[in-house]
């Protein structure tokens, strides 16, 4: 039968398979004679009408009522998510055997849709000889659905999200017999998306000027240069006006303001909240609010350049038009950054805009200008890697090569600007902006070259070498190394910045988590590399940093547990443990001495030494002491300038 099916030409329009009829509909659907979808705990019709969804079997009035779909394959259709059903290429096949499933995908795949490169990488990684299986999978790794088993709390995440990347980590973990970590993401989704509104809104009074002044100063020095959406002079006048209205009104600020004052008052409270670091890390809510701001900007016309015939007669509105341009490009940069970090669709496109790009003559902060130019590249990366599916491997790889060269050119231009301003000493805010731009750049690099991490290395290298005559292959063959180096840079910068600087609002933990995931993937693929244990320590540093950030904003403990489990799995792989029976209890954030010693012993290099030597615990405070800790400054300065023999005669001690 398989031979016959292969010889027959594919039909131009394959018949659509009819949906199986439900064995027993709910009571309300049976009364109205409509189709019931058997969704639990309530079908869709009952959810829309607000009815109680109950089911009973008329043939067994006293027995339990069971609703089910007829089985069409080894896996029940009712247990497959809609995304998995759409991701299945062989729609006309009944999956009677793996061979017939593959044949069905060959016939129907070209007619319906081509699988994305992420699906191809997942299938190749799933069917490698190390996995011990070559079974066609219905998983859809480029779309993930989060739900709590209800019919109204569902969230879909795109292929650029970190959750989709962890699907490949779970693939390696399951191959070694460990539990996956991707199951923890659904707990984090509840926190980032949901927001409890008060039943009775109350407008709090503004604090005193002595409290507001440090907050305003902090905002305009650390946030406003990168997000210049306010006019400083007009904003300060609004703050003074509201403060005066509050003092003169007997009912406080709520009884003095009107609906006309609402936009300015919202800006004041937002700035004070940012200055007080009163943020909750709800990126889902931020994405909704940013989308509303973008659509309002479209309605007002912020994306259009207004041409004035006689600029001298319209000098009063010049400041407003410049502010409109700044607001638009700030929204653009923020939205592209969130699209890259969270895997959500974009609401703003450069093709709809004719506003001139900010340049050095605009008087804006240079970091904002570089961020906008980087956001343009991030938009192209997201479109090429995740939105537009390349028809051939050559088109896919050539696009990666061109965008990679564009990132290199952007870095060279940024380095020239840094060298030009190297004479001036940098403030703490400027160093914060530099770290932020560096993390955005490295995150874009990892996203662009992600295919080299997900595909088997031999498969990716072979495909690149096939097109050696048409594209530049030097950097493409080093893509995996570039991703690993970028991940190491992100973790190192985040750790050093956390030790030296206070919290910076724009430095989210997502790039650091992405870097930890990248190093974990590399470790799982090559656990015997010499840099494996140092990368394991970097993963541990990143996981602890990300977990602390999420705890501070109040993220769900189960999601934090998933972040910390990444370190445990990397340590278990580095130690050569393939058993899933290891103790998988989560280590608390404040480790005691015994736990620290055990982890140090796990990552100690004694495995490269003699087998007969006893393992030891290294304590740096026991073996090393600073020989200059009690030395006066003038003697220490003399050591740095003079000969040690001469200084020794002076009796330094």
N, C-alpha and C positions, 0 to 999 in steps of 0.2 A: 504493500500500500504506500509506503514511503517513496518507493521508486516511481510509482505512477504519479504521485502528487508532485514530485520534483520535475517530471517531464511536462506536466500541464502548464500552459502559460498562465500568469496571474490575471485574474479578472479585473477589468478596469474599475469596477465599483463593487467591492465585496459587500455581500449582504450584512446588514447590521444585526448582531445577535440580539434576540429578544430577551428581555429581562424575565427571569423566572418568576412564576407566580407564587405569592406568599401562601403558606399552608393555612394560616389563620390570621385574619386582620383584627384590629382592635375594635371595640364596640362602637365607637363614634364613627370610624371609617366605614364599618359595615352598615350602619344606619344610613349614612349619606351616600353609600355605594360609590366610594372613591378609593383609589389605590392607597394602600398603607405601606410605608417604607420600612416598617419593623425596627425603627430606631429606638433604642432604649436610653433612658427610662420612659421617654415620650416620643411618639412619632412626630414627624414634621407637621402634619395637619393639626394635631392636637396642640402643638406648641404655638402655631399661628392663631388658632382659635381660642387658646387658653382653656381647653377642656381637660378633664381628667382622662388619662390614657389607660384604659382597663381592657383586659382581654379575658374571655371565657369561651370554652368549647361547648357548643350546644349539644354535641354528641356525648359529652361527658360533663354534665352539669356540676358534679361534685369533685371532679378530678382537676389536676393542674392543667392550665392552658399553656402550650408551648408553641411559640411562633418561630418558624425557621424557613430558610430558603432551601430549595433542592440543591444538593451537592453536585457541582459541575467539574470539580477537580479534587485533588488531594487536600486542598485547603479551602475551607468554606468561604464563600463570597461575602458573607455577612461579617467575617472577621478581617476582611481586607479593606483598608482605607480607600477613599475615592482617589487619592493621589496615587496609590499603588495600582489601582485598576487602570488609571490613565497612563501610568508609566509602563504597563505591560504592553509590549509591542505586538505580540501574537494575540490579537483580539478575536480572530475567527477560529483560533485553535482551541480545542478542549483540553490541551495539555495531557493527552493520554500517555505521552512519553517525552523524555527530553529531546529526542530526535525530531518529533513532530512539532515541538515548541520552537526549535531553531528554524525549521522549515517555514513555519507560520510567520516568524519574525522576518525571514528573508522576503516573503511575498508581500506582507502588509506593511513592513517598516518603511519602505520607500514611499508608499502611497499616503501614509498618515503623517509620520514625522520621523526625522532622524534622531537617534539618541545623542544626547549631549556628550561632550568629552568627559564630563564627570562620571556619567553612567558607564562609559567605556572603561575609564580608569578603575571604577569600582568592580566591574565584571572581570577585568584582567587581574586585579589584585585578589579577587575572590576565587579565581580559578587557577592560581599559580600552583606549581608542583608542591610548594611547601604547605599549602592549605589542605591538601589531601582530598579536594573535592573539585568537581567540574560541573556542577549543577547550575542550570539557568536560574537566576534569582529574580524575583519580582520586586526587589527593593528599589526605591527611587532615591538615590543619595543626593540629588540636587534639589529636593523639596522635602521638608520635614514638617510634620503636623504635630502641634502640641495641644493636648486636651486633658481634661480631668474626668473623662468618661461621661460628660454631660453633653447635651445637644446645643448649648449656647456659649460655651467657653472653649473656642477653638482658635488656634493661631497658626498660620503657615509661615515658615521661614524659607528664604530663598537660598540659592546655591552659594552665594558669597558669605553667608553667615558662618560663624564659628561652629555652630551646632552641626552643620553639614560636614565640616571638616573632621569633627570628632567621630563621624560614622566610620572613617577609615581607621581611626585609632581603635574603635570597638572591633573592627575586623581583625586587627592584629591581636588584640586582647583575647577575643574568643578563640582564635587559633591556638593560643597558649593556655587556654583553659581558665582565663580570668573573667570576672564579671565586667560588663561594659560600663562606661561612665556616662554615656549619652542620656541615660534615663533620668539624670538629675536636672536636665535643662528645663523640664516642664515646671519644676518648682520655681525657677528663676523667672519664667514667663509671667506667672501670676503676680509677682512683685513689680515687674517693670511696666506691666500694662494697666493694672487696676489702681484706681485712686478713689478714696472715699470722700465724698462731698458732705459737708455739714447740712443738717436738715434746715437750720435757720442760719443764713449767712450773717455774720457780724463783721463790720469793718473796724479793725483795731486802730487805735490812735498811733500816730507816729512817735517814735522815741525822741528824746531831747537832742538838741544839736550836738552836744558833747558826745553822744553815742553815735549819731549819724555821720559825723565828720570823718572818723577813721574808716567807716564802711564805704563812704563815697570815695575817699582817697584810694582805698584798696581796689575798688572796682575800676576807676579810671586809670590806674597804673598797671593793673594786671590782666584785665579783661577787655577794656575798651580799645586798646591798640589793635587787638586781633579781631574784635567785633565792633567796629565803629558805627553803631546804629543810633547814637544819641548826639544831639548838639549840646556840648558842655555848658555853654552860657544859658541856653533856654532851660536846660534841666535844672540847674542850680536855682534859677529864678522860680521855677515851679516848686522846688523844695521849700524855699523861703516863704512862698505864698501859702502853701498848705500848712506850714508850721504856724504862720500868723493866724490863719483861719481857725485852726484848732484851738489856739489860746483864747481867741475872742468869742468862740461859740460856747454857750453853756452846755450843749449836748455833745460836745466833742467834734471830731472831724466828720463823723457819719451824718450829723445833722447840718453840716455847713456846706458839703460838696453837692454838686448837681451832676446830672448825666453828662454834661459837657466836659466836666473835669475827669471823667473816668479814664480816658487813654493816658493822660499824664500821670494820674494817680497809680495806675497799673505799672507804669514804668518806674515810678519811685519805689514802690514795694518790691519790684523785681530786682532793682539795683541793690536795695538794702539786703535782700535775701542772699544775693550773690556775695556781697561784701561780708556778710556774717557767716559764709560757708554753710548756709542753711539750705542744702540741697539733698535730695533723697535718691539720686541715681536712677531715676525712672526713665530710661532711654525710650521705652515704648510711648510713654506720655509725651516726651520731648518730640518724638517723631510726629505725633498727631498735631501738636501745637505748631511745630515748624511747617508742616504741610498747610495748616490754616494761614500762617503768615505768608507763605509763598503764594497761595491763591488770592489772598487780599492784595499782595503786591502786583499780581497779574491784573486784578480788577482796577487798581488805581493807575496802573501804567508805569510802574517802576522799571519794567524791563525795556522800556522804549526811551530812546534819546530824543528829547524835545529840542528842535532846531529853532532858534530865535533869529529873525531877520536883522534886528537891530539890538545887539547885546547891551549897548550903552543905556538903553531905555528900560532895561529889565534887570538892572543890577540887584534889586531887592530880592528877587526869587532865585538868584544864582546859588545862594547858600542852600536853599531847599532842594534844588535840583541835584547839587553835589551830594547832599545827604541821602536823597533817594537812590542815587547810584551806589553809595556805600552800603545802604541797607540791602539792596538787591544782591550785591556780590558777597556780602556777609552771609545772607541766606543761602546763596549758591554754594559757598565753601562749606558751611555747616551741613547742608543737606548731602553733599557728596561724601563728606567724611562719615556721616551716619549711614549712608548707603553702603559704604565700604565695610564698616564695622559691624553692622547689624543685619545685613542681608535683606533690607527692605527696598521696595521699588522706589524709583526716583520720581519726583513731582516737578522737576525743573529741568529744562533742556537749553543748551546753548544756542540751538537753532532758532529759538523763539525770541532771542534777545539781540538788540543792537546797541546796548549800552557799551561805551568804550571801556576797555579793561583799565583798571587802576595802574598807573605807572609812577615813576619817580617824581614827575612834575605835579602830581596831585596833592603832595604834602602829607600823604598817609604814611603810616609806619611801614618800613621796608619788609617786616615780617608778614604783615597782612598782604602786601603785594606779592610776595613769594608764595604765600599760602593759596591765593587765588589762582596763580599760574600752575601750582601743583594740582589744584582741584580740577583744572581743565584736563590734565593728564589722567587723574583718577577717574573722571567721567569716561574717557576713552577706554581705559582699562576695564571698567565695569561693563561697558557696552561690548567690547570684543570678547571678553572671557565668559561673561554670564548671560548677556542678553541676545546678541546676534550669533547664531550658530554657524560656524564656518562649514562650507561645503566639502572642503578637502583638508587634509593634514598640512599641505603646503600653505594654504591660506591661513590656517590657524597659527602655524609656526612663524610665518613671515610677519604676521601682525604682532606677535609677541616680540620678535626681534626689533621691529621698528619702535614699539613703545618702550622697550628696554633702553634703546639708544636715546630716546627722548628723555627718559628719567636720568640717564647719565649726563646729558647736556644740561638738564635743569640743575643737577648737583654741581656741575662745573661752574655754571653761572652764579649759583648761590655762594660757592667757595670764593669766587672773585669778589663778590660784594663783601664777604667777611674779611678778606685780606685788605680791601680798601679801607675798612673801618677798624682795622686791628689796632691802630694806635690809640684809639679811645678805649678807656676802661669800661667794661660791661657792668651794668647793674644786675641785681638779682632778677628783675623782671625780664631783662633782655636774655639772660641765660635761660630763663623758663621758656621764653618764646623759641629759643634755639633748640632746646630739647624737644619741644612740641613739634616743630617742623621736622626734626630728624626722625622722630617716631612715625610721623605721617609718611615720610619718604620711605622708610624701611617697611612699613606696613603695605604701601603700594607695591614695593618690590616683591614681597612675599606673595601678594595676591596675584600679580602678573605671572610669576614663575611657579605658581602652585601646581601646575600640571607635572612638573619634574619631581615633585614630592609624592604625588598620588599614583602616577603610573609606575610600574616596575622599572627600575633603572635601565635594564638592558633593552626593554621595549622602547622607552623614550629615546635613548641614545641611538638605537638603530633607526628610528623614524627620522631623527634629525640628520643623521649621516646620509640617509637616502636622498635628501634634498641639498646636499652640500654644494652643488654647482649653482643653485638658485638663491640661496640665502647665506648669510654669515653665520657659521656654526660655532665660532670660538666661544662666545659668551653663552650660547644656548646649551652647549655641552657642560658648561659650568653652572647651570641654573640652580641645581640642588645645593652646590657649595655657596652660591650667592644668597639663597634663602637662609641657610644655616648661619652664615656670617651676619645677615641682617637681624636674625632672631637673637643672636648673642649680643649685638649692639643695643637692641631694644631693652633687653633685660638688664644689661650693665648700666645703661643710662637711667633707667627707672629706679634701680637700686641706689645708685649714687645720688640721684636727685632727691629721693625720699629721705636719705640721711642728712642732706645739707640744706634742703629748702622746705618750707611749709607746703601744705597742700595747694596744688594748682588746679583750678576747676576744669580746665580744658584737657588735662592729662587724665584720660579715662583709663581704667585697667584693661580695656579690651585689647589694645595692641600688645600689652605684656602677656595676656593670656594667649593671644595668637602666637607669640614668640615661644611660649612654653609648649604649646601644642606642636609647633613646627619641630622643635628640638626633640620632643617625645617621639614624633613620627620617625625622625632620623635615627633615634636610638633603637626603636623597635625594628627598623629595617637593618641596621648595622650595629648590633650590640657589642661587637668585639673591637670596635675602633678605639684607638688610643685616647681620643678625646671624648669617649663615651662617658666616663665618670665625671669629667669636668662639666660636660653638658648636663649630666644628672644633677649636679649641684646647682647649675643655673636654673634648671627646671624647678628645683626645690625653692630657690630664692624667689623665682617668679610666682610660684603657687602661693607661697606665704604672703607675698606682697598683694597679690590679687585677692586672696581670702580676707586679708585685713581691710582692704578697700571695700569689699562687699559687706563685711560685718559692720563697718562704720556707717554705711548708709542704711542698714537694716535689712539686707537681703536675706532670703529664706535660708535656714541652716542646712537644708538638704542640698541646695545648690552649692553652698560653700563646701559641703562635704565632698561633692563631686570634683570641685577644683583641687582639693587636697589629695583626693584619691589618685590624681595623675602622678604625683610624686611617688606614691607607694608603688604604683605599677611600674614606673621607670626603674626604681630601685630593685624590684623583684626581677625584672628582665635583666638588669645588669649583673645581678647575683646569680643568674642562671637558673632561677626557680621557675618551673613550668607548671607547678601544681596549683590548683585553685583552692586547695584546702588550707592555704596560709591564713593566718589571722588577718582579717580585713577590717578590723575596727579602726576608726579614725583617730589619729593622734590629736590631742588637744593643742590649741595654739601655743600655750606655754608649756614646753616640754621640760620634763624633769631631767636630771643628769643621766639617769640610766638610759632613757630613751635616746638622748643625744649620743651617748657612747655607742649604743647599738647601731645607730645610723652611720656614725663615723666609721665603725668597724665594717659596715656593709660597703662603704665607699672608699675604704682604705686600699692602698695599692699593694697590700701584702699578698694578694693572689698571684702577683707576678714574681714573688720571691720563692724561697725554698718552702716545700710543703711541710717540712718538719719544724719550721720555726713557729713559735707561739705568736698568736695575734696580740697586738697591744693597742691600747687606746692612747691617742696622741693628744696631749694637753699643751697648747702653746705657752700658757702662762707658767708651766712647770719647767720647760726646757729653755725658754728664751726670756731675757730681760733686757730692757733698754739700758745700754751702758752709759748713756748720756742723760738719764732722767734727772739726776741730782747735780748736774754740772751747771755752773753759772753761765749766763749768756755770753759774756765776754770771752771766757775760756773756750766755749763751743765755737765761737766765731774764729778764734785763733786756730782751732783744729782745722777748720775749713780752709784757712789761708796759708798756714805755715807748715813746716815739716813736723811729723809726729815725734821725731827724736828730740827736737828742740822743745816741744811742748811737754814732753815727758820729764825734762829736767826741771820744769817749773812747779812740779808737784800739784797736779790738777786735783788730785783727790784730797 
